[in-house]
Amino acid sequence: MTFARHDGQGNLEGAAPGDPAACDQTEMTSFDEVYDQPDPRHFFRLLGRWDYQTPHHAQRVFRRVAAARAAARAAAPLTVLDLCCSYGINAALLNHDLTLEDLYAHYTSPKAAALTTAELIEWDRAYYAAHRRPDAHRVIGLDIAANAISYALAVGLLDEGFAENLEAAPPTPALLRAVQPTLLVTVTGGASFLSPRTFQPLLAAVHEQVWIAAFVLRTGSYGHIADGLTPYGLITEKAVAPSYRQRRFTSVHEQRYAITAVTAAGEDPQGRETDGYFHTALHLSRPAKDTAALPLTTLTSESA
């Protein structure tokens, strides 16, 4: 089991009964077997069947948000902390001239299938080095999936990686030291299984106020996390539109669950979940002065 779930599946280790983070995900198909493999080939093969696409949508938004944060830090590299980072997919898309479609093609190719994990790592090192962007940022990854973290470090997607579950135990001193220069925190799947317990010790360790950009399934609430960020001077805005496709439903039962959950959350499923896909919404937490200086719509506009 991993707390780094790019598609929002599974159950949260360490969540206490009644904890808002302990969301009931029993109505959703489990993909637990893909999250802590020695490499990401099975992840891309299986989730590709269901058109999993959240990192694709996040790529453009994260680049805009990172650019906004970096603009005020011209003399120093931007440090990004990717929560629930899995195999480093967000880092791959943020720092390389690659798309999620490119990664699907790469990891499901006949060549990839024929390699051992060690051979794949060597191939991937060269692959990512050849596509590295000149404006690449420093990325720290946090996930309880030790194999996924090891892979992302081995191929150069993460500058530092930590296999820790902050829902169950305090962060190690090494993690707290590593996150000190962080200016941006990203999440593309896993918010359903997190609580303020994960965020608060990290926010207490950073040297400056961070921005937190999270793509959250519309079937649940982000309110408990947003409330937990308030004492750190962060105001959370939710993008009313657009919402973003996450993956196709695996069954009619799963779709019914999603429509019911979204409706219960006060959202309209028409044209979204009714069309066959889970959808996410972007939540961006920032200091008040930053929300006024750079409206959220500027970061989400299709024409920007």
Secondary structure, 3 states (H helix, E strand, C coil): CCCCCCCCCCCCCCCCCCCCCCCCCCCCCCCHHHCCCCCCHHHHHHHHCCCCCHHHHHHHHHHHHHHHHHHCCCCCCCEEEEECCCCCHHHHHHHECCCHHHHHHHHCCHHHHCCCHHHHHHHHHHHHHHCECCCCCEEEEEECCHHHHHHHHHCCCCCEEEECCCCCCCCCHHHHHHCCCEEEEEECCCHHHCCHHHHHHHHHHCCCCCEEEEEEECCCCCHHHHHHHHHHCCEEEECCCCCEEEEECCCHHHHHHHHHHHHHCCCCCCCCHHHCEEEEEEEEEECHHHHHHCCHHHHHCCCC
